[in-house]
């Protein structure tokens, strides 16, 4: 799930940065879309890295099954 969210944030951030040239004036008065785009790109990269690290840790772990006879 972390990898998917990371990709989604990254794509939305890159769209805000490079694909959309004109924003409505009401949006630009409240927030700068370029800044929001960079924040989403950084959050997406962090989510991707953390998702990959967590998946790597899961693959290294071992599980021990204990059975008790009554």
N, CA, C and O atoms as a Tinker XYZ file with bonds, in Angstrom:
   280  protein
     1  N      0.823000   -1.186000    0.000000    73     2
     2  CA     0.000000    0.000000    0.000000    64     1     3
     3  C      0.873000    1.259000    0.000000    63     2     4     5
     4  O      0.524000    2.249000   -0.643000    81     3
     5  N      1.992000    1.231000    0.706000    73     3     6
     6  CA     2.869000    2.399000    0.768000    64     5     7
     7  C      3.468000    2.749000   -0.577000    63     6     8     9
     8  O      3.645000    3.924000   -0.899000    81     7
     9  N      3.782000    1.726000   -1.367000    73     7    10
    10  CA     4.365000    1.978000   -2.683000    64     9    11
    11  C      3.330000    2.628000   -3.601000    63    10    12    13
    12  O      3.658000    3.549000   -4.349000    81    11
    13  N      2.101000    2.161000   -3.549000    73    11    14
    14  CA     1.038000    2.737000   -4.381000    64    13    15
    15  C      0.739000    4.182000   -4.023000    63    14    16    17
    16  O      0.552000    5.018000   -4.907000    81    15
    17  N      0.692000    4.477000   -2.739000    73    15    18
    18  CA     0.446000    5.854000   -2.302000    64    17    19
    19  C      1.622000    6.746000   -2.696000    63    18    20    21
    20  O      1.428000    7.897000   -3.089000    81    19
    21  N      2.838000    6.215000   -2.590000    73    19    22
    22  CA     4.013000    6.984000   -2.991000    64    21    23
    23  C      3.988000    7.340000   -4.466000    63    22    24    25
    24  O      4.296000    8.470000   -4.845000    81    23
    25  N      3.619000    6.368000   -5.304000    73    23    26
    26  CA     3.525000    6.627000   -6.740000    64    25    27
    27  C      2.433000    7.646000   -7.026000    63    26    28    29
    28  O      2.617000    8.537000   -7.856000    81    27
    29  N      1.302000    7.524000   -6.350000    73    27    30
    30  CA     0.191000    8.468000   -6.546000    64    29    31
    31  C      0.605000    9.887000   -6.170000    63    30    32    33
    32  O      0.350000   10.825000   -6.925000    81    31
    33  N      1.240000   10.054000   -5.015000    73    31    34
    34  CA     1.681000   11.387000   -4.600000    64    33    35
    35  C      2.719000   11.955000   -5.564000    63    34    36    37
    36  O      2.700000   13.145000   -5.880000    81    35
    37  N      3.610000   11.107000   -6.019000    73    35    38
    38  CA     4.641000   11.544000   -6.954000    64    37    39
    39  C      4.039000   12.012000   -8.269000    63    38    40    41
    40  O      4.437000   13.047000   -8.804000    81    39
    41  N      3.087000   11.258000   -8.788000    73    39    42
    42  CA     2.451000   11.627000  -10.059000    64    41    43
    43  C      1.660000   12.922000   -9.924000    63    42    44    45
    44  O      1.750000   13.793000  -10.790000    81    43
    45  N      0.893000   13.060000   -8.858000    73    43    46
    46  CA     0.110000   14.290000   -8.664000    64    45    47
    47  C      1.036000   15.494000   -8.503000    63    46    48    49
    48  O      0.768000   16.563000   -9.052000    81    47
    49  N      2.119000   15.321000   -7.754000    73    47    50
    50  CA     3.070000   16.416000   -7.584000    64    49    51
    51  C      3.729000   16.827000   -8.886000    63    50    52    53
    52  O      3.904000   18.017000   -9.146000    81    51
    53  N      4.101000   15.838000   -9.718000    73    51    54
    54  CA     4.724000   16.165000  -11.001000    64    53    55
    55  C      3.734000   16.816000  -11.958000    63    54    56    57
    56  O      4.112000   17.678000  -12.752000    81    55
    57  N      2.479000   16.413000  -11.887000    73    55    58
    58  CA     1.450000   17.062000  -12.715000    64    57    59
    59  C      1.294000   18.518000  -12.297000    63    58    60    61
    60  O      1.212000   19.404000  -13.148000    81    59
    61  N      1.251000   18.770000  -10.994000    73    59    62
    62  CA     1.134000   20.152000  -10.525000    64    61    63
    63  C      2.353000   20.985000  -10.927000    63    62    64    65
    64  O      2.221000   22.172000  -11.224000    81    63
    65  N      3.523000   20.377000  -10.937000    73    63    66
    66  CA     4.734000   21.124000  -11.267000    64    65    67
    67  C      4.880000   21.418000  -12.753000    63    66    68    69
    68  O      5.192000   22.547000  -13.132000    81    67
    69  N      4.658000   20.410000  -13.600000    73    67    70
    70  CA     5.058000   20.547000  -14.995000    64    69    71
    71  C      3.912000   20.579000  -15.997000    63    70    72    73
    72  O      4.052000   21.197000  -17.053000    81    71
    73  N      2.794000   19.941000  -15.709000    73    71    74
    74  CA     1.760000   19.811000  -16.724000    64    73    75
    75  C      0.760000   20.964000  -16.712000    63    74    76    77
    76  O      0.279000   21.383000  -17.764000    81    75
    77  N      0.455000   21.463000  -15.550000    73    75    78
    78  CA    -0.560000   22.512000  -15.453000    64    77    79
    79  C      0.148000   23.860000  -15.414000    63    78    80    81
    80  O      0.931000   24.135000  -14.505000    81    79
    81  N     -0.133000   24.693000  -16.405000    73    79    82
    82  CA     0.532000   26.000000  -16.511000    64    81    83
    83  C     -0.282000   27.127000  -15.874000    63    82    84    85
    84  O      0.280000   28.009000  -15.225000    81    83
    85  N     -1.580000   27.099000  -16.056000    73    83    86
    86  CA    -2.441000   28.165000  -15.547000    64    85    87
    87  C     -3.381000   27.617000  -14.485000    63    86    88    89
    88  O     -4.062000   26.615000  -14.704000    81    87
    89  N     -3.413000   28.271000  -13.350000    73    87    90
    90  CA    -4.332000   27.926000  -12.285000    64    89    91
    91  C     -5.328000   29.066000  -12.118000    63    90    92    93
    92  O     -5.022000   30.208000  -12.462000    81    91
    93  N     -6.504000   28.774000  -11.599000    73    91    94
    94  CA    -7.452000   29.864000  -11.324000    64    93    95
    95  C     -6.855000   30.848000  -10.312000    63    94    96    97
    96  O     -6.065000   30.461000   -9.450000    81    95
    97  N     -7.232000   32.090000  -10.425000    73    95    98
    98  CA    -6.684000   33.135000   -9.546000    64    97    99
    99  C     -7.040000   32.875000   -8.092000    63    98   100   101
   100  O     -6.257000   33.192000   -7.197000    81    99
   101  N     -8.205000   32.306000   -7.847000    73    99   102
   102  CA    -8.611000   32.042000   -6.467000    64   101   103
   103  C     -7.706000   31.003000   -5.813000    63   102   104   105
   104  O     -7.460000   31.072000   -4.609000    81   103
   105  N     -7.207000   30.041000   -6.590000    73   103   106
   106  CA    -6.304000   29.022000   -6.049000    64   105   107
   107  C     -4.928000   29.626000   -5.790000    63   106   108   109
   108  O     -4.305000   29.335000   -4.769000    81   107
   109  N     -4.452000   30.461000   -6.701000    73   107   110
   110  CA    -3.119000   31.050000   -6.548000    64   109   111
   111  C     -3.060000   32.065000   -5.419000    63   110   112   113
   112  O     -1.983000   32.327000   -4.883000    81   111
   113  N     -4.196000   32.637000   -5.049000    73   111   114
   114  CA    -4.204000   33.570000   -3.923000    64   113   115
   115  C     -4.016000   32.845000   -2.599000    63   114   116   117
   116  O     -3.435000   33.397000   -1.664000    81   115
   117  N     -4.507000   31.606000   -2.515000    73   115   118
   118  CA    -4.456000   30.868000   -1.255000    64   117   119
   119  C     -3.144000   30.106000   -1.116000    63   118   120   121
   120  O     -2.469000   30.220000   -0.092000    81   119
   121  N     -2.778000   29.335000   -2.126000    73   119   122
   122  CA    -1.552000   28.534000   -2.076000    64   121   123
   123  C     -0.798000   28.662000   -3.401000    63   122   124   125
   124  O     -1.379000   28.985000   -4.437000    81   123
   125  N      0.485000   28.403000   -3.341000    73   123   126
   126  CA     1.287000   28.369000   -4.556000    64   125   127
   127  C      1.303000   26.923000   -5.059000    63   126   128   129
   128  O      1.844000   26.048000   -4.383000    81   127
   129  N      0.720000   26.657000   -6.232000    73   127   130
   130  CA     0.657000   25.280000   -6.732000    64   129   131
   131  C      2.040000   24.653000   -6.949000    63   130   132   133
   132  O      2.180000   23.436000   -6.830000    81   131
   133  N      3.046000   25.444000   -7.260000    73   131   134
   134  CA     4.396000   24.911000   -7.407000    64   133   135
   135  C      4.939000   24.368000   -6.095000    63   134   136   137
   136  O      5.576000   23.315000   -6.061000    81   135
   137  N      4.681000   25.096000   -5.016000    73   135   138
   138  CA     5.124000   24.650000   -3.696000    64   137   139
   139  C      4.400000   23.375000   -3.286000    63   138   140   141
   140  O      5.018000   22.450000   -2.758000    81   139
   141  N      3.109000   23.324000   -3.524000    73   139   142
   142  CA     2.340000   22.123000   -3.208000    64   141   143
   143  C      2.839000   20.947000   -4.052000    63   142   144   145
   144  O      2.911000   19.819000   -3.564000    81   143
   145  N      3.178000   21.204000   -5.295000    73   143   146
   146  CA     3.719000   20.157000   -6.152000    64   145   147
   147  C      5.019000   19.596000   -5.612000    63   146   148   149
   148  O      5.199000   18.379000   -5.573000    81   147
   149  N      5.941000   20.475000   -5.189000    73   147   150
   150  CA     7.210000   20.004000   -4.635000    64   149   151
   151  C      7.002000   19.228000   -3.339000    63   150   152   153
   152  O      7.678000   18.228000   -3.096000    81   151
   153  N      6.077000   19.681000   -2.516000    73   151   154
   154  CA     5.781000   18.960000   -1.270000    64   153   155
   155  C      5.258000   17.562000   -1.576000    63   154   156   157
   156  O      5.652000   16.597000   -0.920000    81   155
   157  N      4.375000   17.443000   -2.566000    73   155   158
   158  CA     3.846000   16.130000   -2.928000    64   157   159
   159  C      4.916000   15.238000   -3.542000    63   158   160   161
   160  O      4.916000   14.030000   -3.303000    81   159
   161  N      5.824000   15.803000   -4.325000    73   159   162
   162  CA     6.916000   15.011000   -4.899000    64   161   163
   163  C      7.804000   14.465000   -3.791000    63   162   164   165
   164  O      8.155000   13.285000   -3.809000    81   163
   165  N      8.169000   15.296000   -2.835000    73   163   166
   166  CA     9.019000   14.860000   -1.732000    64   165   167
   167  C      8.310000   13.806000   -0.887000    63   166   168   169
   168  O      8.920000   12.812000   -0.493000    81   167
   169  N      7.026000   14.020000   -0.609000    73   167   170
   170  CA     6.267000   13.034000    0.165000    64   169   171
   171  C      6.153000   11.714000   -0.594000    63   170   172   173
   172  O      6.224000   10.645000    0.012000    81   171
   173  N      5.979000   11.778000   -1.903000    73   171   174
   174  CA     5.892000   10.565000   -2.706000    64   173   175
   175  C      7.191000    9.784000   -2.714000    63   174   176   177
   176  O      7.180000    8.558000   -2.610000    81   175
   177  N      8.311000   10.482000   -2.836000    73   175   178
   178  CA     9.617000    9.803000   -2.810000    64   177   179
   179  C      9.849000    9.161000   -1.446000    63   178   180   181
   180  O     10.322000    8.027000   -1.368000    81   179
   181  N      9.522000    9.875000   -0.375000    73   179   182
   182  CA     9.680000    9.304000    0.966000    64   181   183
   183  C      8.785000    8.085000    1.160000    63   182   184   185
   184  O      9.218000    7.092000    1.745000    81   183
   185  N      7.558000    8.145000    0.684000    73   183   186
   186  CA     6.655000    6.999000    0.811000    64   185   187
   187  C      7.172000    5.804000    0.019000    63   186   188   189
   188  O      7.075000    4.668000    0.482000    81   187
   189  N      7.718000    6.049000   -1.170000    73   187   190
   190  CA     8.295000    4.954000   -1.958000    64   189   191
   191  C      9.484000    4.321000   -1.240000    63   190   192   193
   192  O      9.578000    3.097000   -1.155000    81   191
   193  N     10.378000    5.140000   -0.729000    73   191   194
   194  CA    11.567000    4.618000   -0.048000    64   193   195
   195  C     11.156000    3.838000    1.200000    63   194   196   197
   196  O     11.648000    2.733000    1.425000    81   195
   197  N     10.272000    4.393000    2.001000    73   195   198
   198  CA     9.832000    3.697000    3.208000    64   197   199
   199  C      9.081000    2.408000    2.877000    63   198   200   201
   200  O      9.235000    1.409000    3.581000    81   199
   201  N      8.281000    2.417000    1.828000    73   199   202
   202  CA     7.575000    1.202000    1.419000    64   201   203
   203  C      8.534000    0.114000    0.978000    63   202   204   205
   204  O      8.341000   -1.056000    1.309000    81   203
   205  N      9.573000    0.487000    0.228000    73   203   206
   206  CA    10.562000   -0.498000   -0.207000    64   205   207
   207  C     11.377000   -1.036000    0.967000    63   206   208   209
   208  O     11.687000   -2.227000    1.007000    81   207
   209  N     11.725000   -0.175000    1.920000    73   207   210
   210  CA    12.465000   -0.624000    3.097000    64   209   211
   211  C     11.622000   -1.586000    3.922000    63   210   212   213
   212  O     12.121000   -2.611000    4.386000    81   211
   213  N     10.357000   -1.262000    4.105000    73   211   214
   214  CA     9.476000   -2.138000    4.887000    64   213   215
   215  C      9.281000   -3.483000    4.190000    63   214   216   217
   216  O      9.254000   -4.517000    4.858000    81   215
   217  N      9.146000   -3.492000    2.875000    73   215   218
   218  CA     9.014000   -4.754000    2.153000    64   217   219
   219  C     10.288000   -5.574000    2.239000    63   218   220   221
   220  O     10.226000   -6.801000    2.318000    81   219
   221  N     11.441000   -4.921000    2.226000    73   219   222
   222  CA    12.704000   -5.627000    2.351000    64   221   223
   223  C     12.830000   -6.267000    3.732000    63   222   224   225
   224  O     13.323000   -7.389000    3.849000    81   223
   225  N     12.394000   -5.573000    4.770000    73   223   226
   226  CA    12.452000   -6.125000    6.116000    64   225   227
   227  C     11.499000   -7.307000    6.263000    63   226   228   229
   228  O     11.818000   -8.270000    6.961000    81   227
   229  N     10.345000   -7.250000    5.622000    73   227   230
   230  CA     9.402000   -8.361000    5.694000    64   229   231
   231  C      9.966000   -9.622000    5.061000    63   230   232   233
   232  O      9.723000  -10.726000    5.548000    81   231
   233  N     10.712000   -9.464000    3.985000    73   231   234
   234  CA    11.238000  -10.637000    3.298000    64   233   235
   235  C     12.378000  -11.289000    4.084000    63   234   236   237
   236  O     12.649000  -12.475000    3.895000    81   235
   237  N     13.035000  -10.556000    4.939000    73   235   238
   238  CA    14.132000  -11.104000    5.740000    64   237   239
   239  C     13.670000  -11.781000    7.011000    63   238   240   241
   240  O     14.421000  -12.573000    7.579000    81   239
   241  N     12.480000  -11.506000    7.476000    73   239   242
   242  CA    12.023000  -12.046000    8.747000    64   241   243
   243  C     11.647000  -13.520000    8.592000    63   242   244   245
   244  O     11.210000  -13.961000    7.530000    81   243
   245  N     11.827000  -14.260000    9.673000    73   243   246
   246  CA    11.449000  -15.668000    9.693000    64   245   247
   247  C     10.332000  -15.860000   10.699000    63   246   248   249
   248  O     10.216000  -15.121000   11.676000    81   247
   249  N      9.522000  -16.855000   10.445000    73   247   250
   250  CA     8.406000  -17.151000   11.332000    64   249   251
   251  C      8.581000  -18.559000   11.879000    63   250   252   253
   252  O      8.878000  -19.496000   11.138000    81   251
   253  N      8.395000  -18.691000   13.161000    73   251   254
   254  CA     8.515000  -19.982000   13.822000    64   253   255
   255  C      7.130000  -20.403000   14.260000    63   254   256   257
   256  O      6.414000  -19.647000   14.915000    81   255
   257  N      6.764000  -21.603000   13.895000    73   255   258
   258  CA     5.459000  -22.130000   14.283000    64   257   259
   259  C      5.673000  -23.168000   15.364000    63   258   260   261
   260  O      6.436000  -24.119000   15.189000    81   259
   261  N      5.002000  -22.979000   16.468000    73   259   262
   262  CA     5.146000  -23.883000   17.593000    64   261   263
   263  C      3.850000  -24.661000   17.766000    63   262   264   265
   264  O      2.767000  -24.080000   17.844000    81   263
   265  N      3.972000  -25.978000   17.823000    73   263   266
   266  CA     2.798000  -26.815000   18.042000    64   265   267
   267  C      2.950000  -27.557000   19.370000    63   266   268   269
   268  O      4.001000  -28.120000   19.673000    81   267
   269  N      1.904000  -27.540000   20.125000    73   267   270
   270  CA     1.906000  -28.229000   21.415000    64   269   271
   271  C      0.930000  -29.380000   21.359000    63   270   272   273
   272  O     -0.238000  -29.196000   21.016000    81   271
   273  N      1.394000  -30.550000   21.688000    73   271   274
   274  CA     0.545000  -31.738000   21.720000    64   273   275
   275  C     -0.063000  -31.857000   23.096000    63   274   276   277
   276  O      0.628000  -31.725000   24.106000    81   275
   277  N     -1.359000  -32.106000   23.136000    73   275   278
   278  CA    -2.043000  -32.266000   24.422000    64   277   279
   279  C     -2.249000  -33.709000   24.754000    63   278   280
   280  O     -2.811000  -34.027000   25.802000    81   279
